[in-house]
């Protein structure tokens, strides 16, 4: 175990060195540009850039336990903060000191892993003291004397980079650092060559079609050859009979000569065209092999082990568990599996959401686990496995309480996601997919960690954008497992080409469960919706033209025995789509629509065929949602939901600080709400008994009656018990959040992370 931990620490330090080096380069160049910046606006921008890099480097150093680098960055941040507030003037001495800080960081970075001597620590401590003093405005930038310069030179000589070990030399000899942006650009250019491959295939098909047409011409020509020979023979006999004085009709003679020439020309042209066809096929094969090899190598160049994105998770789980008063162990398996770096970047946030969800909703507190005869320490297992067809599965499992499907049912009914009629026929497993719906949460209170019902919705959206899927399994009292399946690479993929009217579309094959021809009589109607039977089950049927809001062509509804249907599935939802024609399956390259069309409903991008024609690629998850909305649209218009929202606009703010009270009032009134204020809990409760409010926003620490007591009093009052209460406070401990839950608060927002969008989002959710 110790050896394994040591290997992990080495990998973590290696990753840190690369990241830190980039931060230092930006800091160094930023300080140089700051010295030359001609305008205050440019200075502010550069200060912000260098400030951000110092902050990022500080966080990275903290993660690997490099306290000296962290301390220098912390002290440098105080200087940049003072510069941002215009509390510090620029001077040559100040810039010298900032460069000294970057040099010191660079030397420390180069000596990571080597224990410094006691003499080396003194100048670092002095540098930190100088930076902190300048940041506080109590001392001028240090001006280096000749003696101190000699001491600095001595330090420099002591901290020269240590010679690399032979193993390191061997590694460096076989590797080269290159910006990921350049790799992305190279892969993009390689992928663009797919158009040349498709064009080559199209040209080969064109030549093949021309040969087929020529063969048809030869066939027809062969039918006329006997007649032409009879005609030639008759003309020759006529010429012998009449003698040389009579000449044959010149037009007829020319026609016969042309037909003879045409016969020879067709034979020659067929030979040349056949040779061209063989050359085209050879070129197509050669180009295909070279391009496939190039794309494969470029994909491998962008592949990274999943562990590189998971190295932050152990500390993340540790910090979160300590904050929540829980004991949790994170187990990672299969981190050596490699995946496209672009997918890895996109998956970082969804994985954080899922792990956080396991921490917040799954793993119980120590006392609760002991009451359930469980080990005091909970476990979250993150397991990566290779799947077939170029996909991987990431399973995030906890041994916590599991998902209470009854709470999911209540929340879904309350939000109107499911009608009471539909709810009656649902089994417990059928409620689980609703946890991925935006807005649904089973948390008793909204906090900075969870409760907004957005985390799992974001996970599903991001995963589906990558062409993957997510599902959930749960065992009450035993735990929950989330399974995320994503492709190994974002490069090319295969797509089924379909035609609807005059339009052609591409459907990613990964979503196509089956394509079939059905008899029209197999389409049945159930509950005013068309369905078809598929493997013994009724599946909803939608017309692709209707879902895409295209004019419906007569061909789709014209009398006939056979219809073409494509069954699509994603996120536990399956719908069959009626199309005019299923053309073929091809390899395609997804081209984004650009910033101007970054989010077009039902369309994920486009591809260019070998003919040069651009064809839209359908966004199947969007398509399934659109089909479901189209089927249930009439029901949604009867809810009158907007009228209810419009009526809920009166807010009571309880806050003893006049500054905070004024700020909250201004934020809420700017958002369009009517706002009344109270100076403490008693004043607020008095107003609640005399006026009607739709929500209460209260501070916690107030004189006469605290926010906790006010919330408890509201919950005990029969006329006010359902009134939403949001606690906005500086008390961010776990005990205070739990007390907020105990007294019945709906949301608990910590002021240290407070911003107006956060507050408004919570209020919109509760109203």
Secondary structure, DSSP 8 states (H G I E B T S, - for coil): -HHHHHHHHHHHHHHHHHHHHHHHHHHHHHHHHHHH--SHHHHHHHHHHHHHHHHHHHHHHHHTT-HHHHHHHHHHHHHHHHHHTT-S---HHHHHHHHHHHHHHHHHHHTTTS---HHHHHHHHHHHHHHHHHHHTSS------HHHHHHHHHHHHHT------HHHHHHHHT-----HHHHHHHHHHHHHHHHHHHHHHHHHHHHHHHHHHHHHHHHHHHHHHHHHHHHHHHHHHHHHHH-TTS---HHHHHHHHHHHHHHHHHHHHHHHHHHHHHHHHHHHHHHHHHHHHHHHHHHHHTEEETHHHHTTHHHHHHHHHHHHT--EEEEEE-TT-EEEHHHHHHHHHHHHHHHHHIIIIIS--HHHHHHTT--SSEEEEEEEEEETTTEEEEEEEE-S----HHHHHHHHHHHTSS-HHHHHT--HHHHHGGGGSTT----SSB-SSS-SS-HHHHHHHHHHHTT-EEEEEEETTTEEEEEEEEES-SS-EEEEEEEETTEEEEEEGGGEEEEEEEEGGG-EEETTEEEEEETTEEEEEEEHHHHTT----HHHHSS-SEEEEEEEEETTEEEEEEESEEEEEEEE--B---GGGS-BTTEEEEEE-TTS-EEEEE-HHHHHHHHHHHHHHHHHTTS-HHHHHHH--EEEEE-S-HHHHHHHHHHHHHTT-EEEEESSHHHHHHHHHHS--SEEEE-SS-SSS-HHHHHHHHHHSTTTTT-EEEEEES--SHHHHHHHHHHT-SEEEEGGG--HHHHHHHHHHH-
